[in-house]
Amino acid sequence: MATHARAPAEASPAAPACPVTRALGMLQAKWTLHIVRALLDGPKGFNELARALGGCNPVTLSQRLDGLVAAGLVERRAERAGPRRACYRLTDAGRALEEVLAAIEAWARRYPPPA
């Protein structure tokens, strides 16, 4: 009886099998890693975070924060100081990206991109 090797099932576009592909899909959106880097200094409110980023429009910042919260990298906590104030802080998973950012920085220092 001949057996036929089955081709590996292809990952659906919604859930690629490669963990690097999944991670890059989550982190590649503009401003995402900048937000993580800014929050490595400690928790920040929305306006403080916007100032730290300098140049990210509020709609984009809000969308990126929502995505980071949904991904479990950032947590949003309501502050008692006002009805619509929130404080954003990295989760353990978000803080673990510090090593990734340090590696990117080391690479960029060694192989500077053209100006």
C-alpha positions as a printed NumPy array, in Angstrom:
array([[  0.   ,   0.   ,   0.   ],
       [  1.533,   3.295,  -1.072],
       [  1.377,   6.179,   1.321],
       [  1.366,   9.703,   0.118],
       [  2.991,  12.452,   2.073],
       [  0.535,  15.204,   2.719],
       [  1.566,  18.712,   1.978],
       [  1.665,  20.802,   5.14 ],
       [ -1.479,  22.787,   5.609],
       [ -0.993,  26.38 ,   4.613],
       [ -1.613,  28.907,   7.307],
       [ -4.603,  31.081,   6.723],
       [ -3.847,  34.756,   6.072],
       [ -5.659,  35.584,   9.3  ],
       [ -3.383,  33.352,  11.384],
       [  0.046,  32.722,   9.831],
       [  1.929,  29.803,  11.34 ],
       [  5.279,  31.578,  11.589],
       [  5.621,  33.346,  14.954],
       [  7.896,  36.006,  13.423],
       [  5.26 ,  36.784,  10.798],
       [  2.584,  37.063,  13.492],
       [  4.775,  39.294,  15.667],
       [  5.726,  41.572,  12.783],
       [  2.099,  41.798,  11.757],
       [  1.283,  43.115,  15.205],
       [  4.279,  45.449,  15.569],
       [  4.826,  46.832,  12.071],
       [  2.14 ,  49.519,  12.11 ],
       [  3.608,  53.004,  12.146],
       [  4.144,  54.395,  15.669],
       [  3.611,  51.054,  17.425],
       [  7.209,  50.49 ,  18.537],
       [  7.612,  54.207,  19.249],
       [  4.711,  53.934,  21.689],
       [  6.272,  50.902,  23.362],
       [  9.606,  52.719,  23.607],
       [  7.948,  55.78 ,  25.175],
       [  6.127,  53.601,  27.716],
       [  9.364,  51.89 ,  28.74 ],
       [ 10.044,  55.095,  30.714],
       [  6.899,  54.475,  32.742],
       [  3.127,  54.913,  32.567],
       [  1.769,  57.909,  30.691],
       [ -1.553,  59.548,  30.05 ],
       [ -2.739,  59.984,  26.47 ],
       [ -1.61 ,  63.613,  26.127],
       [  1.74 ,  62.941,  27.801],
       [  2.292,  60.042,  25.432],
       [  1.338,  62.194,  22.433],
       [  3.892,  64.815,  23.502],
       [  6.563,  62.152,  23.998],
       [  5.976,  60.862,  20.466],
       [  5.829,  64.271,  18.813],
       [  4.071,  64.02 ,  15.481],
       [  1.622,  61.153,  15.903],
       [ -1.901,  62.398,  15.326],
       [ -4.439,  61.624,  18.069],
       [ -6.581,  59.298,  15.932],
       [ -3.574,  57.16 ,  15.01 ],
       [ -2.33 ,  57.143,  18.6  ],
       [ -5.736,  56.03 ,  19.834],
       [ -5.892,  53.249,  17.226],
       [ -2.387,  52.012,  18.025],
       [ -3.09 ,  52.043,  21.765],
       [ -6.302,  50.078,  21.217],
       [ -4.336,  47.508,  19.202],
       [ -1.594,  47.261,  21.824],
       [ -4.207,  46.808,  24.561],
       [ -5.98 ,  44.107,  22.499],
       [ -2.627,  42.362,  21.924],
       [ -1.906,  42.336,  25.662],
       [  1.181,  44.566,  25.416],
       [ -0.328,  47.646,  27.065],
       [ -2.926,  48.043,  29.765],
       [ -5.254,  51.008,  30.079],
       [ -6.329,  52.136,  33.509],
       [ -8.842,  54.822,  34.252],
       [ -7.546,  57.585,  36.471],
       [ -9.733,  59.034,  39.173],
       [ -8.717,  62.582,  38.234],
       [-11.316,  62.861,  35.511],
       [-14.103,  61.037,  33.762],
       [-12.222,  60.437,  30.497],
       [ -8.622,  60.246,  31.658],
       [ -6.637,  57.079,  31.196],
       [ -3.151,  55.953,  32.015],
       [ -1.288,  53.546,  29.762],
       [  1.414,  51.183,  30.982],
       [  3.248,  48.216,  29.51 ],
       [  2.348,  44.705,  30.568],
       [  5.083,  42.145,  31.184],
       [  4.799,  41.138,  27.517],
       [  5.181,  44.773,  26.463],
       [  8.187,  45.31 ,  28.716],
       [  9.812,  42.229,  27.173],
       [ 10.065,  44.212,  23.92 ],
       [ 12.784,  46.315,  25.544],
       [ 15.296,  43.664,  24.496],
       [ 14.002,  43.78 ,  20.923],
       [ 14.285,  47.565,  20.796],
       [ 17.797,  47.409,  22.279],
       [ 18.799,  44.923,  19.571],
       [ 17.359,  47.178,  16.85 ],
       [ 19.221,  50.15 ,  18.321],
       [ 22.505,  48.203,  18.438],
       [ 22.027,  47.116,  14.836],
       [ 21.212,  50.689,  13.723],
       [ 24.333,  52.01 ,  15.445],
       [ 26.488,  49.375,  13.774],
       [ 24.856,  49.744,  10.346],
       [ 23.474,  53.277,  10.25 ],
       [ 20.726,  53.782,   7.708],
       [ 21.472,  56.409,   5.045],
       [ 20.497,  59.917,   6.092]])
